[in-house]
Amino acid sequence: MEPLTCGSSPARCSYGTLRTCFPILTWLPVYSLTWLKMDLIAGLTVGLTVVPQALAYAEVAGLPVQYGMYSAFMGGFIYCIFGTSKDITLGPTAIMSLLCSSYIGGDPVFAVVLTLLCGVIQAGMALLRLGFLLDFISYPVIKGFTCAAAVTIGFGQVKNILGLKDIPQQFFLQVYYTFHKIPQARVGDVVLGLCCLFFLVMMMVMKNSLPLVEEESPRLVRAARGMVWSLATIRNALVVIAATGVAYSAEVMGCHFFSLTGKTTEGLPPFKAPPVSETISNGTVVTFSDIVKDLGGGLAVIPLMGVLESIAIAKAFGSKNNYRIDANQELFAIGLTNIMGSFVSAYPVTGSFGRTAVNSQTGVCTPAGGIVTGVIVLLSLAFLMPLFFYIPKASLAAVIICAVSPMVDFSVPVQLWRVKRLDLLPFLITFLVSFWEVQYGIVGGVVVSSFMLLYVMARPKVKVSDHGVVVLELDSGLNYPVTEHLSRLVYTHALQVSPPRCLVLDCSHISVIDYTVVHELAELLKQFELGGVSLVFAGLKPSVLKVLLTAELPGFRHTDSVDEALQLLTVISPITTNSSNHQSPARAETDHTALSQSVPGYSKPSSQ
């Protein structure tokens, strides 16, 4: 998106502001028939992908399958107006569905309220420009979470492949009961599920192994490659349609071989205000405040993870296709999508990596492709919902397993071990704890990463060298956590030795300083004066020097470089001795004048 530039013309400035708020204005005026053709093809392809995935992800979230469809169309319309990436598609995803299942307990009312609140939080963050908070979630935490989520989601679908019922949601109990109930597996579901898995894997392998075809290749070769690529791209839709046809035929003949999706609500969802309360079966009314309390930490985890996932995908494809995104604008687009989605009974959505990849590979030119995808979903809701009754759960399980399997990246821990082994700690904490509770895994990883960051801030690397006087070279900013560590080093190497030694503090790498450090430096200068030795600051940056001069530290001396500081201390040593023997103020002033002339960069000490 182009940066806002306001010239002398108020109209130009206003139009620039509108383009910033409504990115659609950057491409709509130059929209062409060629773009329309590519957007139609991409939107149709993504639409055929999103329908079976939406049905499957609703199952992961613990909701009736129609709620996946309710969540799949609003993003295309909202993002077209407010989004800054041409490639990304918003809708239900495996990770977001898993996170939601932890908080909504299969209750659609809780899901819709969560969607509304997530949207409000995300839009509020965008308006307050708080997108930088996502920078505190490190790459090892993200990868640890996605790997654990993929394993959790994938194994959670094994029960549907086997046709098992009454399996708990908690991962470790799920593993135990799945293996415990294997003798109860239904043959029809197992056979159908394995066939669907085999077909999907075969199509993925075919797509990944397709050779590049040059423009001058024969038309038949290019057509054959295009057909294989298209069939592989819509493989999810093909496998669900085929499995549904098999299950329908079996049901017509009176054979109940498969576990079916079952009854779904027909037609489009009503556009209405999100519910603010719920009456449960025993007549008890659950108020809005009760729902908010029950959602608890989900109101922090789900909005942040939704934004993080979506912006990471948008940045990745923006880099790949040579354009930039506006993170805060993306945050607003996701937030508004969730707010509006709550009016059509959606659960929280975010960007989908798989569907975004399909969108990009199909050659989408603008976000208008999302409108076509949204129309496909709406048409499916309007006319195909009765057929969804016959969709076998085993086929949806196969779709989910194949969708999340690429997220398990075993190369990440190997890379972390090779590059920086300490980063394995937040990765492993996030990965392992996520099997207990996904949200705790994320929080645990962020906490460990934060402690590692704080430790680096509080214990910067300090190089100690001896040039006749002690030289301490700091490699980072001087913030208040460093205060105690810096004082300990100064006392250890200069003030507590016998006799006390002069010290040069090399500040050439320091660009930040705060008042706590300034106060401690004043104490150190006082101790150096009492010990009859000197502390000189070298290589101060202008911003840091301004702070120290403003503080009017007694005895403050500084030079432009360490060499000049060493030269200064060589000259100043006898003066320091004379000063301790009650040197007269006039003589001291004469000595400082001589030093300023003989030592470049020397600054007369300030006094109070």
Secondary structure, DSSP 8 states (H G I E B T S, - for coil): -------S-HHHHHHHHHHHH-THHHHGGG--HHHHHHHHHHHHHHHHHHHHHHHHHHHHHTS-THHHHHTSSHHHHHHHHH---SS--EE--HHHHHHHHHHHTT-HHHHHHHHHHHHHHHHHHHHTT-GGGGGGS-HHHHHHHHHHHHHHHHHHTHHHHHT--S--SSHHHHHHHHHHTGGG--HHHHHHHHHHHHHHHHHHHHHHT-----TTS-HHHHHHHHHHHHHHHTHHHHHHHHHHHHHHHHHHTT---S-B------S--------S-EE-TTS-EE-HHHHHHHHTTHHHHHHHHHHHHHHHHHHHHHHHTT----HHHHHHHHHHHHHHHGGGT----EE-HHHHHHHHHTT--STTHHHHHHHHHHHHHHHTGGGGGG-BHHHHHHHHHHHHGGG--THHHHHHHHH-GGGHHHHHHHHHHTTT-HHHHHHHHHHHHHHHHHHHHHS--EEEEESSSEEEEE-S-B-GGGHHHHHHHHIIIIISSSS---EEEE-TT---B-HHHHHHHHHHHHHHHHHT--EEEES--HHHHHHHHHHT-TT-EEESSHHHHHHHHHHHHHHHHHHHTT--HHHHHHHHHHHHHHSTT-------
